[in-house]
Amino acid sequence: MAKAATKTKWKSRAVTRLIEAGSMTECSYCEERVKFKARERHQQVICNVYVNGAWDRVEHFHEPCYSEAGQPFGEPVD
């Protein structure tokens, strides 16, 4: 008897990444630009947001803002 294929239900997730030169995104928490600074190595949190198992959008946060927001999409992965 063959097993029925189960559909993967995607869920929202967060990752921590360095802010790259030319970044033009806004922080979803403070609504300020996530800026690259050449002499400083700041991190951002990028979140893939899924609604009802389907991809909906990407949200960007300054790393401290993500913590202040209560990590809405879970613990970020490095």
SEMAR-380772 format. One record per residue: x, y, z of N, C-alpha, C in turn; residue in three letters; residue number from 1. Coordinates in nm, 3 decimals. Layout:
X/Y/Z/X/Y/Z/X/Y/Z/Ala/NUM
...
END
This chain:
0.084/-0.118/0.000/0.000/0.000/0.000/0.088/0.124/0.000/Met/1
0.065/0.213/-0.094/0.146/0.334/-0.108/0.101/0.441/-0.009/Ala/2
0.200/0.513/0.045/0.170/0.622/0.137/0.130/0.746/0.057/Lys/3
0.032/0.816/0.106/-0.006/0.941/0.042/0.101/1.046/0.073/Ala/4
0.132/1.126/-0.027/0.231/1.231/-0.008/0.173/1.338/0.083/Ala/5
0.253/1.379/0.179/0.207/1.485/0.269/0.264/1.617/0.221/Thr/6
0.180/1.718/0.216/0.223/1.850/0.172/0.290/1.921/0.289/Lys/7
0.408/1.977/0.264/0.479/2.051/0.368/0.406/2.181/0.395/Thr/8
0.380/2.207/0.521/0.317/2.334/0.560/0.427/2.425/0.609/Lys/9
0.460/2.524/0.528/0.567/2.617/0.561/0.523/2.710/0.673/Trp/10
0.620/2.746/0.757/0.591/2.842/0.863/0.695/2.953/0.858/Lys/11
0.659/3.067/0.915/0.747/3.183/0.914/0.876/3.152/0.988/Ser/12
0.984/3.215/0.941/1.114/3.191/1.004/1.201/3.316/0.990/Arg/13
1.302/3.326/1.075/1.389/3.443/1.077/1.535/3.399/1.071/Ala/14
1.618/3.479/1.002/1.762/3.454/0.996/1.835/3.586/1.022/Val/15
1.954/3.576/1.078/2.037/3.693/1.102/2.143/3.699/0.992/Thr/16
2.158/3.816/0.932/2.256/3.837/0.825/2.322/3.973/0.843/Arg/17
2.443/3.987/0.789/2.510/4.117/0.786/2.432/4.210/0.693/Leu/18
2.430/4.338/0.726/2.368/4.436/0.637/2.466/4.460/0.523/Ile/19
2.420/4.447/0.401/2.506/4.462/0.284/2.498/4.602/0.226/Glu/20
2.605/4.641/0.157/2.608/4.772/0.091/2.491/4.782/-0.006/Ala/21
2.429/4.898/-0.011/2.318/4.919/-0.104/2.183/4.876/-0.049/Gly/22
2.177/4.837/0.076/2.051/4.796/0.136/1.950/4.911/0.130/Ser/23
1.831/4.882/0.079/1.728/4.985/0.064/1.599/4.945/0.135/Met/24
1.609/4.868/0.240/1.490/4.820/0.309/1.463/4.903/0.434/Thr/25
1.340/4.894/0.481/1.303/4.962/0.604/1.272/4.859/0.711/Glu/26
1.306/4.893/0.834/1.279/4.807/0.948/1.128/4.801/0.973/Cys/27
1.074/4.682/0.984/0.930/4.665/1.006/0.887/4.712/1.144/Ser/28
0.982/4.728/1.236/0.949/4.770/1.373/0.957/4.922/1.390/Tyr/29
1.073/4.980/1.359/1.092/5.124/1.382/1.067/5.206/1.256/Cys/30
1.055/5.141/1.142/1.028/5.202/1.011/1.142/5.292/0.962/Glu/31
1.261/5.278/1.020/1.378/5.349/0.970/1.455/5.257/0.876/Glu/32
1.535/5.316/0.791/1.610/5.239/0.692/1.714/5.150/0.759/Arg/33
1.728/5.029/0.709/1.832/4.937/0.754/1.955/4.973/0.672/Val/34
2.049/5.047/0.733/2.162/5.107/0.660/2.291/5.029/0.678/Lys/35
2.366/5.022/0.570/2.502/4.967/0.571/2.595/5.079/0.616/Phe/36
2.687/5.045/0.707/2.792/5.139/0.749/2.925/5.068/0.734/Lys/37
3.013/5.124/0.652/3.138/5.059/0.614/3.226/5.022/0.733/Ala/38
3.234/5.104/0.833/3.324/5.077/0.945/3.258/4.996/1.057/Arg/39
3.132/4.969/1.043/3.059/4.893/1.146/2.995/4.771/1.081/Glu/40
2.993/4.662/1.150/2.938/4.536/1.095/2.805/4.504/1.163/Arg/41
2.703/4.585/1.135/2.573/4.563/1.196/2.501/4.447/1.129/His/42
2.413/4.384/1.206/2.334/4.271/1.157/2.188/4.313/1.141/Gln/43
2.119/4.242/1.056/1.976/4.259/1.040/1.910/4.122/1.054/Gln/44
1.782/4.122/1.080/1.706/3.998/1.084/1.610/4.003/0.966/Val/45
1.617/3.899/0.882/1.530/3.889/0.765/1.432/3.776/0.791/Ile/46
1.304/3.805/0.772/1.199/3.707/0.802/1.118/3.675/0.678/Cys/47
1.107/3.547/0.647/1.013/3.501/0.545/0.883/3.476/0.619/Asn/48
0.778/3.543/0.579/0.650/3.534/0.648/0.553/3.451/0.563/Val/49
0.499/3.347/0.624/0.402/3.259/0.558/0.267/3.276/0.625/Tyr/50
0.161/3.278/0.545/0.025/3.287/0.595/-0.051/3.165/0.543/Val/51
-0.105/3.087/0.634/-0.176/2.962/0.599/-0.089/2.869/0.514/Asn/52
0.040/2.863/0.546/0.131/2.773/0.477/0.183/2.822/0.343/Gly/53
0.142/2.942/0.301/0.188/2.998/0.173/0.270/3.125/0.198/Ala/54
0.380/3.140/0.121/0.465/3.256/0.136/0.384/3.383/0.111/Trp/55
0.404/3.485/0.198/0.330/3.610/0.187/0.422/3.729/0.162/Asp/56
0.531/3.738/0.238/0.618/3.855/0.227/0.750/3.832/0.301/Arg/57
0.842/3.928/0.284/0.968/3.931/0.359/0.966/4.057/0.443/Val/58
1.007/4.045/0.569/1.019/4.161/0.657/1.163/4.170/0.705/Glu/59
1.213/4.293/0.716/1.349/4.320/0.762/1.342/4.397/0.894/His/60
1.437/4.367/0.983/1.445/4.435/1.112/1.591/4.465/1.143/Phe/61
1.618/4.577/1.213/1.748/4.592/1.277/1.753/4.482/1.382/His/62
1.869/4.428/1.408/1.878/4.319/1.506/1.821/4.358/1.643/Glu/63
1.854/4.478/1.698/1.795/4.514/1.828/1.642/4.532/1.820/Pro/64
1.592/4.582/1.709/1.448/4.603/1.694/1.373/4.470/1.695/Cys/65
1.434/4.368/1.637/1.368/4.238/1.635/1.349/4.185/1.777/Tyr/66
1.449/4.205/1.859/1.438/4.165/2.001/1.333/4.247/2.072/Ser/67
1.333/4.380/2.050/1.235/4.468/2.113/1.092/4.432/2.072/Glu/68
1.076/4.383/1.949/0.943/4.346/1.897/0.897/4.211/1.953/Ala/69
0.983/4.145/2.030/0.946/4.017/2.090/0.966/3.898/1.998/Gly/70
1.060/3.911/1.904/1.092/3.804/1.808/0.964/3.744/1.747/Gln/71
0.888/3.826/1.671/0.758/3.782/1.621/0.759/3.659/1.531/Pro/72
0.874/3.626/1.472/0.881/3.509/1.384/0.979/3.405/1.436/Phe/73
0.998/3.405/1.568/1.082/3.305/1.631/1.227/3.346/1.645/Gly/74
1.301/3.260/1.711/1.446/3.281/1.732/1.516/3.283/1.597/Glu/75
1.593/3.391/1.567/1.663/3.393/1.438/1.777/3.292/1.430/Pro/76
1.794/3.233/1.314/1.900/3.138/1.286/2.016/3.216/1.225/Val/77
2.140/3.183/1.264/2.257/3.250/1.205/2.284/3.199/1.065/Asp/78
END
